[in-house]
Amino acid sequence: MARNVYVVEADGHATRLIEASQSTQALAYAARTTYAVRKASQQDLIKLLPAGIKVEKAIAEPELFEPEVKVDPAGNVVALAA
């Protein structure tokens, strides 16, 4: 499969160039190498809630490595599909 270089941008993060076979693979790779996820402990909640960090409810389970995304005709990732 042909590989392309994709620009991955996110608010508050550096713009990245990622070589991948499709835009969803580039986005998933960027997410896996930028974020870490773990279950919140009681100490996490005691520290973070008073600091103003609110609990967000996920509305759908993300796919493990290939999240569904919307892509414009030029091949740019426009938004994650709901």
CYANA upper distance limits for C-alpha pairs under 8 A (distance plus 0.5 A):
  1 MET  CA     21 SER  CA      6.95
  2 ALA  CA     21 SER  CA      6.38
  3 ARG  CA     19 GLU  CA      6.91
  3 ARG  CA     20 ALA  CA      5.68
  3 ARG  CA     21 SER  CA      4.69
  3 ARG  CA     22 GLN  CA      7.66
  4 ASN  CA     19 GLU  CA      5.99
  4 ASN  CA     20 ALA  CA      6.14
  4 ASN  CA     21 SER  CA      6.56
  4 ASN  CA     22 GLN  CA      7.69
  5 VAL  CA     17 LEU  CA      6.77
  5 VAL  CA     18 ILE  CA      5.90
  5 VAL  CA     19 GLU  CA      4.70
  5 VAL  CA     20 ALA  CA      6.82
  6 TYR  CA     17 LEU  CA      6.07
  6 TYR  CA     18 ILE  CA      5.74
  6 TYR  CA     19 GLU  CA      6.67
  6 TYR  CA     20 ALA  CA      7.76
  6 TYR  CA     23 SER  CA      7.09
  6 TYR  CA     26 ALA  CA      7.23
  6 TYR  CA     76 ASN  CA      8.50
  7 VAL  CA     15 THR  CA      7.39
  7 VAL  CA     16 ARG  CA      6.20
  7 VAL  CA     17 LEU  CA      5.25
  7 VAL  CA     18 ILE  CA      7.01
  8 VAL  CA     15 THR  CA      6.32
  8 VAL  CA     16 ARG  CA      5.64
  8 VAL  CA     17 LEU  CA      6.80
  8 VAL  CA     18 ILE  CA      7.68
  8 VAL  CA     26 ALA  CA      7.90
  8 VAL  CA     27 LEU  CA      7.24
  8 VAL  CA     30 ALA  CA      7.92
  9 GLU  CA     13 HIS  CA      7.61
  9 GLU  CA     14 ALA  CA      7.47
  9 GLU  CA     15 THR  CA      5.29
  9 GLU  CA     16 ARG  CA      7.10
 10 ALA  CA     14 ALA  CA      7.83
 10 ALA  CA     15 THR  CA      7.59
 18 ILE  CA     26 ALA  CA      6.36
 18 ILE  CA     30 ALA  CA      8.45
 19 GLU  CA     26 ALA  CA      7.38
 20 ALA  CA     25 GLN  CA      6.55
 20 ALA  CA     26 ALA  CA      5.98
 21 SER  CA     25 GLN  CA      7.27
 21 SER  CA     26 ALA  CA      8.38
 22 GLN  CA     26 ALA  CA      7.10
 23 SER  CA     27 LEU  CA      6.69
 23 SER  CA     75 GLY  CA      8.04
 23 SER  CA     76 ASN  CA      8.03
 23 SER  CA     77 VAL  CA      7.26
 24 THR  CA     28 ALA  CA      6.57
 24 THR  CA     66 GLU  CA      6.16
 24 THR  CA     67 PRO  CA      6.67
 24 THR  CA     68 GLU  CA      7.58
 24 THR  CA     69 VAL  CA      7.17
 25 GLN  CA     29 TYR  CA      6.56
 25 GLN  CA     65 PHE  CA      7.55
 25 GLN  CA     66 GLU  CA      6.60
 26 ALA  CA     30 ALA  CA      6.70
 27 LEU  CA     31 ALA  CA      6.74
 28 ALA  CA     32 ARG  CA      6.66
 28 ALA  CA     65 PHE  CA      6.27
 28 ALA  CA     66 GLU  CA      6.89
 28 ALA  CA     67 PRO  CA      7.33
 29 TYR  CA     33 THR  CA      6.73
 29 TYR  CA     65 PHE  CA      8.45
 30 ALA  CA     34 THR  CA      6.52
 31 ALA  CA     35 TYR  CA      6.34
 32 ARG  CA     36 ALA  CA      7.83
 40 ALA  CA     44 ASP  CA      6.23
 40 ALA  CA     45 LEU  CA      7.25
 41 SER  CA     45 LEU  CA      6.97
 42 GLN  CA     46 ILE  CA      6.66
 43 GLN  CA     47 LYS  CA      6.62
 44 ASP  CA     48 LEU  CA      6.38
 45 LEU  CA     49 LEU  CA      6.05
 46 ILE  CA     50 PRO  CA      7.48
 47 LYS  CA     51 ALA  CA      7.27
 48 LEU  CA     52 GLY  CA      7.23
 48 LEU  CA     53 ILE  CA      6.09
 49 LEU  CA     53 ILE  CA      5.70
 49 LEU  CA     54 LYS  CA      6.79
 60 ALA  CA     82 ALA  CA      8.13
 62 PRO  CA     67 PRO  CA      6.65
 63 GLU  CA     67 PRO  CA      5.55
 63 GLU  CA     68 GLU  CA      8.08
 67 PRO  CA     80 LEU  CA      8.10
 68 GLU  CA     80 LEU  CA      6.74
 68 GLU  CA     81 ALA  CA      6.24
 69 VAL  CA     77 VAL  CA      7.16
 69 VAL  CA     78 VAL  CA      7.92
 69 VAL  CA     79 ALA  CA      6.36
 69 VAL  CA     80 LEU  CA      4.80
 69 VAL  CA     81 ALA  CA      5.56
 70 LYS  CA     77 VAL  CA      6.43
 70 LYS  CA     78 VAL  CA      5.97
 70 LYS  CA     79 ALA  CA      5.77
 70 LYS  CA     80 LEU  CA      6.42
 70 LYS  CA     81 ALA  CA      6.40
 71 VAL  CA     75 GLY  CA      6.09
 71 VAL  CA     76 ASN  CA      5.83
 71 VAL  CA     77 VAL  CA      5.00
 71 VAL  CA     78 VAL  CA      5.84
 71 VAL  CA     79 ALA  CA      7.86
 72 ASP  CA     76 ASN  CA      5.95
 72 ASP  CA     77 VAL  CA      7.09
 72 ASP  CA     78 VAL  CA      6.79
